[in-house]
Amino acid sequence: GQKASLMRYVSVALVCYVGVLVLLMLWGKGDGFTLSIMGENGLALNLYTVLFILLFGVGYGAYYATADMPIPMVADCSDYETYQSGKYIPGIMGTLFSLVDKLVSSLSATVVGVAVSFIGLESLPTQYDPYTPGMNMVVIVLFCVIPMVAWAATLIAMKGYSLTGEKMKEIQAINACRRDAVANGMKLEEAMEKYVTIDQLPAEYRA
């Protein structure tokens, strides 16, 4: 089911980014707490570097794997609304998802601008701007803390999401049975009252 997959990958991303956050907070605390790949004598990997690459790689990969998971869940929600009310509204569901997605995306520059304003910058920094005290903390918050809060909110929200893979099979079977019943002359209200659970369906729909 989409719910199980989303929660699994989000959990992996959250755990890995907790590790990344700890490593970033330890940055520069000693000789062993810096990234080191190549030295004067060739390869010079240290444990800090290995852990950072491993945690960041797995965490970012898990996060990226969830990028398209909500899209089929929109269709599931549309099917669930049809099951609940009899109304077929995939367009409304898709529009709501697109609206929220674009709204959040459009706020990204605003969030960055507000964050850098806390350290006294009047414009977004570029690669040519000198280092400003507090910049490392701003980067840690934007890079780790905000995504972690979003993932935690996702996990909390998914606790109340009841559309598992098994539940969706039942809903789709009931919707198909009601649709065929209406096509054969039964009123929609009557079909919705007659076919509510999987046990009430004819045998061919339960297969």
Residue, then its C-alpha position, 0 to 999 in steps of 0.5 A: g500500500q502507498k501508506a506503508s511505503l510512504m511511512r517506511y521511507v519517510s521514517v528512514a529519511l527522518v532517522c538518517y537526517v537526525g544523524v546528519l544533524v548530529l554530525l553537523m552540530l559536531w562539525g569542527k569540534g576537533d580534527g576528526f570532525t571534518l570532512s576528509i576524502m583526499g589528503e597529501n598522501g592520497l585517500a584520507l577518509n575518516l569516520y566522520t566523512v564515512l558516516f556523513i556520506l552514508l547517512f546523507g546518501v541513504g536519507y536523501g535517497a529515502y526522501y527522494a523516493t517519496a517524491d511521487m508517492p502522494i500522486p496515486m494517493v490522490a486517486d485513492c482519496s478520489d475513490y474513497e470519496t466516491y465510496q462515501s458520497g457516490k460523487y466522482i470528483p478526481g478533478i477536485m482532488g487533483t486541483l487541491f493537491s496541486l494547489v497545496d503543492k504549489l503554495v508550499s513550493s512558492l513559500s520556499a524563497t520566503v522561508v529562506g529570506v526570513a531565516v537569513s534576516f535573523i542573522g542581519l542579512e538584507s538579501l539572499p547570500t551568494q557565493y561571493d558574500p563573506y561568511t556571516p556569523g550564524m550562517n552555519m546555524v541557518v543552514i542547519v535549520l533549513f537543511c535538516v530541521i525544517p525537513m525533519v519537522a515536515w517528515a514528523a508531521t507526515l508520520i503523524a498525519m498518516k496515523g489517521y490515514s485509513l486507506t491501506g492497500e487492503k482497504m483500497k481493494e475493498i473500496q474499488a470492488i464496492n465502487a465497481c459493483r455500485r457502478d454496474a448496478v446503476a448502469n443496469g437501472m438501479k438508483l445510486e442511493e439504492a446501490m449505496e445502501k445495498y452495497v456497503t461492505i465487501d461481504q454484501l457484494p456478488a461473488e464475482y466482485r469479491a474475487 
